[in-house]
Amino acid sequence: MRGRKIVLWRHGQTAWNLERRFQGSTDIELTEEGIGQARRAARLLAALRPDAIIASDLKRTAATAAELAALTGLEVTHDEALRETYAGAWQGLTHEEIVERFGEQYAAWKRGEPVRRGGGELETEVADRAAPVVERNVEKLPDGGTLVVVSHGGTIRTTIGRLIGLAPHTWEALGGLSNCSWSVLGETMRGWRLLEHNAGSLPEPVLGDDD
């Protein structure tokens, strides 16, 4: 066991987040509030002394990652495999419009069934492209090292599910991430373990858990 950590950090706020529009792979920029969120979160995450930063190449994640890079001096490696789920006809629609136009599809997705939302990607296909990128970059870390992955809510959820070995139909149980919140995976003898989820503060040691 090498004691490495993965911090999966969601991007800051966008105008489409405020409007509850499904962004998917649409390239939407951060709002001023989103930039502020990224700066505040970066100050906390910099205290973890990350060894590497990788990010989706979309504008909202690139701008979020840039705030942490500015504080740490690390270069950001951008990879399109870390983009949000492509959701075809759902993209650009509000939550209400999706339920109205694609009600059966939406209900099936919420039940945990494999659904190509809007004719787009399956959640397992998102994990197929994103999780290996994370794993390859983790392997480059020193013992005890930390990788920060700047990505999107859906991609982070599917990647966590894949890395900790959950069945795909249970991934929704992980819940969403707020803008500029993050989740932390820690390396154990049994593989990756979810240490923090939808966090906005630095992880604290867990005391008295099964010991």
RAVENGI-V483514 format. One record per residue. N is the residue number from 1. PHI is phi in whole degrees, 0 to 359 (* if undefined). Layout:
N|PHI / N|PHI
This chain:
1|* / 2|256 / 3|65 / 4|273 / 5|228 / 6|237 / 7|254 / 8|256 / 9|247 / 10|280 / 11|296 / 12|285 / 13|295 / 14|237 / 15|298 / 16|290 / 17|300 / 18|297 / 19|273 / 20|58 / 21|264 / 22|288 / 23|278 / 24|56 / 25|272 / 26|297 / 27|268 / 28|253 / 29|276 / 30|289 / 31|282 / 32|300 / 33|297 / 34|297 / 35|296 / 36|298 / 37|300 / 38|296 / 39|294 / 40|295 / 41|293 / 42|299 / 43|298 / 44|288 / 45|294 / 46|299 / 47|292 / 48|282 / 49|52 / 50|297 / 51|264 / 52|202 / 53|230 / 54|237 / 55|207 / 56|302 / 57|270 / 58|287 / 59|301 / 60|291 / 61|278 / 62|299 / 63|292 / 64|294 / 65|298 / 66|298 / 67|293 / 68|287 / 69|299 / 70|296 / 71|274 / 72|260 / 73|78 / 74|278 / 75|275 / 76|264 / 77|264 / 78|264 / 79|218 / 80|294 / 81|293 / 82|265 / 83|294 / 84|291 / 85|308 / 86|281 / 87|239 / 88|48 / 89|292 / 90|285 / 91|294 / 92|91 / 93|271 / 94|283 / 95|304 / 96|297 / 97|294 / 98|296 / 99|297 / 100|290 / 101|270 / 102|230 / 103|303 / 104|295 / 105|296 / 106|297 / 107|296 / 108|296 / 109|298 / 110|294 / 111|282 / 112|93 / 113|281 / 114|291 / 115|230 / 116|271 / 117|300 / 118|63 / 119|84 / 120|266 / 121|278 / 122|284 / 123|299 / 124|294 / 125|289 / 126|296 / 127|297 / 128|300 / 129|269 / 130|274 / 131|301 / 132|297 / 133|297 / 134|297 / 135|298 / 136|297 / 137|284 / 138|297 / 139|297 / 140|276 / 141|286 / 142|286 / 143|303 / 144|78 / 145|282 / 146|232 / 147|252 / 148|257 / 149|248 / 150|260 / 151|214 / 152|236 / 153|306 / 154|294 / 155|294 / 156|297 / 157|299 / 158|293 / 159|293 / 160|300 / 161|305 / 162|294 / 163|290 / 164|264 / 165|82 / 166|279 / 167|293 / 168|307 / 169|290 / 170|260 / 171|300 / 172|299 / 173|296 / 174|292 / 175|77 / 176|274 / 177|247 / 178|290 / 179|303 / 180|65 / 181|267 / 182|216 / 183|236 / 184|235 / 185|252 / 186|241 / 187|278 / 188|231 / 189|297 / 190|262 / 191|115 / 192|279 / 193|233 / 194|282 / 195|265 / 196|218 / 197|219 / 198|53 / 199|267 / 200|229 / 201|224 / 202|289 / 203|299 / 204|254 / 205|301 / 206|268 / 207|252 / 208|75 / 209|261 / 210|61 / 211|206
